[in-house]
Amino acid sequence: MSKKPKKQHMNKRFALWGGLVLAMAVVAFAMVQFASEDPSAPQPDLAAVNSDARTAVNSANSGSADILAPRENDWKKGNPDAGVVVVKYSDFQCPACRFYASMDDQLSQELAEDALFIYRHFPLRNFQHSRLAARYSEAAGRQGEFWKMHDLIYINQQRWSRGDAESIFRVFAESLELDMEQLDRDLEDPELMERIESDYRDGQRLGVRAVPTIFINGEHAQGVNSLEAYRNLILSKK
């Protein structure tokens, strides 16, 4: 659903400047380093994350290849004709997912010709705002701005997770100059909600219990504890 990104040396992302206030707020945002959003924030234990995902994912069943095949309506970055397909099940409120989002952003630029990266929703019920965040990303996607909303949600995760999430998401939408009336209609569209739940059900069929869970060419990715390990694993599948 997105154009093929150009290879870049720097990994960029969107960050908000200005106060997060209610509906009439005026927000500007600029491109900055994704990983610099909050250097003091604790980093997730990636070894533990991968251990949890490895324990959760069952052996591949007969339907897994169909589930993991790229779909026309998937949110994608990279080369649709690449020999490597990376499918990630993720939750917008999961701290480890935020960390992996920054790695995906960098690798989707570095390996733009070598791999196709696919994002799918797996909102966990123990996170209060996961489904709301997913709905806003999907609604933004209907106006061509899924990835920008995706970036804003992950970059500012700590802010909205402990604040008025919906008001903050609306500020993001305004900063992207979305049609707010259309956004509101789409947020309540049963088809939009079903899209999220369909991803979730497919993840369950694959045995996903922890997030993020990543599949590379249909195989559960294990040992992805760093950017280098992630990159090397993708390249090994070429």
Residue pairs with C-beta under 8 A, 6 or more apart in sequence:
1 73
1 74
1 75
1 76
1 141
1 146
2 75
2 76
2 77
2 146
2 147
4 78
4 79
4 80
4 112
5 77
5 78
5 108
5 109
5 112
6 109
6 112
7 109
7 110
7 112
7 113
8 109
10 33
11 33
11 34
11 35
11 102
11 105
11 106
11 109
12 31
12 32
12 33
12 34
13 31
13 32
13 33
13 34
13 37
13 102
13 105
13 151
13 155
14 29
14 30
14 31
14 148
14 151
14 152
14 155
15 29
15 30
15 31
15 32
15 37
15 155
15 156
16 27
16 28
16 29
16 152
16 156
16 171
16 172
16 175
17 27
17 28
17 29
17 30
18 25
18 26
18 27
18 28
19 25
20 27
20 159
20 163
20 167
20 168
20 171
21 167
21 171
22 167
23 167
23 170
23 174
25 171
25 174
27 171
27 172
27 174
27 175
28 175
29 152
29 175
34 101
34 102
34 105
34 106
34 151
34 155
35 102
37 155
37 156
38 158
41 158
43 99
44 95
44 96
44 99
46 96
46 99
46 224
46 225
46 226
47 225
49 96
49 210
49 212
50 222
50 223
50 224
50 225
52 209
52 210
53 208
53 209
53 210
53 211
53 212
53 213
53 214
53 220
54 220
54 222
55 209
55 210
56 207
56 208
56 209
56 210
56 213
57 206
57 207
57 208
57 209
57 213
57 220
58 206
58 207
59 207
60 218
60 219
61 205
61 206
63 205
64 205
64 206
64 218
65 218
67 202
67 205
67 206
68 85
68 87
68 206
68 215
68 218
70 76
70 80
70 85
70 116
70 118
73 195
74 118
74 119
74 120
75 118
75 119
75 120
75 141
75 146
75 147
75 150
76 116
76 117
76 118
76 119
77 104
77 108
77 112
77 116
77 117
77 147
78 108
78 111
78 112
78 114
78 115
78 116
78 117
79 112
79 113
79 114
79 115
79 116
80 116
82 113
82 114
82 115
82 116
83 114
83 217
83 237
83 238
84 111
84 114
84 115
84 116
84 216
84 217
84 234
84 237
84 238
85 115
85 116
85 118
85 216
85 217
85 218
86 104
86 115
86 116
86 117
86 118
86 214
86 215
86 216
86 221
86 234
87 118
87 120
87 214
87 215
87 216
88 100
88 104
88 117
88 118
88 119
88 120
88 212
88 213
88 214
88 215
89 120
89 121
89 122
89 199
89 203
89 206
89 208
89 211
89 212
89 213
89 214
90 97
90 100
90 101
90 119
90 120
90 121
90 122
90 211
90 212
91 97
91 121
91 122
91 123
91 124
91 127
91 130
91 211
91 212
92 123
92 129
92 130
92 133
92 134
92 137
92 153
92 154
92 157
93 123
93 124
93 127
93 128
93 129
93 130
93 133
93 157
93 161
94 124
94 127
94 130
94 211
94 212
95 157
96 211
96 212
97 154
97 211
97 212
98 154
98 155
98 157
100 212
100 214
101 150
101 151
101 154
102 154
103 227
103 230
104 117
104 119
105 151
106 227
107 115
107 117
107 227
107 230
107 231
107 234
108 115
108 117
110 231
111 231
111 234
111 235
114 234
114 235
114 238
115 234
119 150
120 199
120 202
120 203
121 134
121 195
121 196
121 199
121 200
122 199
122 200
122 203
122 208
122 211
122 213
123 130
123 131
123 133
123 134
123 196
123 200
124 130
124 211
128 165
129 160
129 161
129 165
131 196
132 165
132 166
132 169
133 153
133 160
133 165
133 169
134 196
135 187
135 192
135 193
135 196
136 149
136 153
136 169
136 172
136 173
136 187
137 146
137 149
137 150
137 153
138 146
138 186
138 192
138 195
138 196
139 173
139 178
139 183
139 186
139 187
139 192
140 146
140 148
140 149
140 172
140 173
140 176
140 178
140 183
141 149
142 182
142 186
142 192
143 176
143 178
143 179
143 182
143 183
145 176
145 178
148 176
149 172
149 173
149 176
152 172
152 175
152 176
153 160
153 169
153 172
156 168
156 172
159 168
160 168
160 169
170 180
173 180
173 183
174 180
186 192
203 213
206 213
206 215
213 220
214 220
214 221
214 224
215 221
216 233
216 234
216 237
217 237
221 230
221 233
223 229
223 233
224 230
224 233
